[in-house]
Amino acid sequence: MATVLVQEGTLRTGDIIVVGESIGRVRAMLGDGGRKLKEAGPSVPVEILGLDSVPNPGDDLRVAKDLDAAKELASHRRDKRRSAEVGTQGKVSLQDLFARLHSEEQKDLKIIIKADVQGSVEALRQALTDLSTEKVKVSVISGGVGAVTESDVEFAKASEAIVVGFGVRPDTNALKAARALEVDIRSYSIIYEAVDEVRLAMQGLLSPVEKEKYLGRAEVRTTFKVPRVGTVAGCAVVDGVVARSANIRLLRDSKPIYDGRLASLKRFKDDVREVKEGFECGMNLDRFDDVREGDIIEAYEIVLTAATLDGPLGSNEARA
């Protein structure tokens, strides 16, 4: 049921109407005190029954000549709204999106919301946009009342967005389209569950963080030249382990002067994969010969860890 105020012309029972993006046939009109009306003229407020979804406050009502004309007008309004919304959110091409996801710029997670009532749309919109951080921005590019439809899925595909349903389910055509277009539809009945999952999706947009893991160090006790090889450092591992596959950093007077890899790691004449603390070995640094007695060789590896979000909301705040 929707309340409308007729501004010009006459609205009659049986008329095919478009209110905003909602369409339907006027099955009943109720005036003051619930009195049934057959028609309503200018400046007469009435409640109407028969729309396929709940319109938004301020939506314009038009009477259409037939159902096809109504669908065409509703579709035109929907396309116009979406174009405006995408424009305000800074829509980019797929190429631009991929470039941004692999750069240090702010990432953008786009979301389409469908909910059971307008109040839920606004509450979820606020909760999700509040998740935005300096690293990831949450953009709700569309929000409406009613089931998730095929057109919502198509819009999500075109906009590289995910669809969040709150208190509603996708219809059959929407499910088929989602499978065909590989669009993610998430359904929730509790706001904090939606917030938690979107936070995880945001984290998935971030590139993994590279962290250095210390493995061990060795002291250079002597050096010697080997034909066709270069400088070989005779070393003693004094802490941890030095692995053939590790990254190597050469320190002189506590200052790094080389960062690279080992060309070879030997125990006596044998190639080895690693040398542990308390053992001696010979090392040849890849394309670097300026190794001196007293230098320190550190071994480390780079590990990738999931990036974290610096956001305004903690989990407890999000659930309040």
C-alpha positions, 0 to 999 in steps of 0.5 A: 500500500502506498499513499499518493497525492493526485496533482493533476488529472484523475486517478481511477480504480483499474488504472495501470500506474508507475510510481517511481520504479514500481508498476501495478494496477490500482486494485483499490483506493482508500480515502479519508477514514478508509472510505473506498473510492473509484476515482480521485482528482487533484489535491486528493490524498489516497492510499492505493493497492496494487503496486509490485513493490514499495515506492520511495517517498517523493516518487512521481506517479504516472498513469500508463496506457498499458502494461508495456508502456508502464514497464518501459517507463519504469525501466527508463527511470531505473536506468536513469537512477543507476547512471546517476548513482554510478556517476556519483560513485566514480564508476571506472572501466574494468581495466581501471578497476584492475589497475587500482586493485594492484596499486597502492591507491584506495580500493573500492568495494561496490555494493547493491542493497535490496531489503524488505523495507526502506528503513533496513536499506538506510540502516545497512547503507550506513553500517556498510559505508561506515566500514570505509577506511583509508585502504578500502572504500565501501560504495553503496551504488544502489539501494532498494526495497524488494527481492533481488531481481535479474536487473539487479544482477546485471547491474552488479555485473556491469558495475563490478559490485556484489549484491547484499540482500537483507530480509529478502531472497533473490527471485528465480531469474536473479539466481539464474543470472547470478550463476551465468554472470558469476555475480555474488549475492549474499543474503542476511537477516542480521545487520552485524552478520552482513557487516562482518562478511563485508569486512572480510570481503574488503580485506580480500581486496588488499594485496598481501603484506610482505614481511621479512622473517629472520633466519640466521646469520654468519660471520665472514672469517676469511675470503679467497678467490676461485677462478670462474667463480669469484670471491668465496667467503669462509663463514661460521654460522653464529645464529639460526640457519643459513639456507641456500634458497634464502635472501641474503643481506651483507652487513659491514659496520652494521650497514647493508651493502648488498641484498640478494641471493647466494650463488652457492652454499658449500660444506667442504666441497659439497653443495648443501641446502642449509647450514645450521648454527655452530657449523662452518661453510663457504658462500658465494654471493650472486654477482657480488665479490666485495666480501671482506673478513669481518662482514656479517651475512644475514639470511631471511625470507619474505613471507606474505600475510593477509593485510589488515584494515585500519577502520573506524569500527571494531567488531563490538561497535559494528554489532551495537 
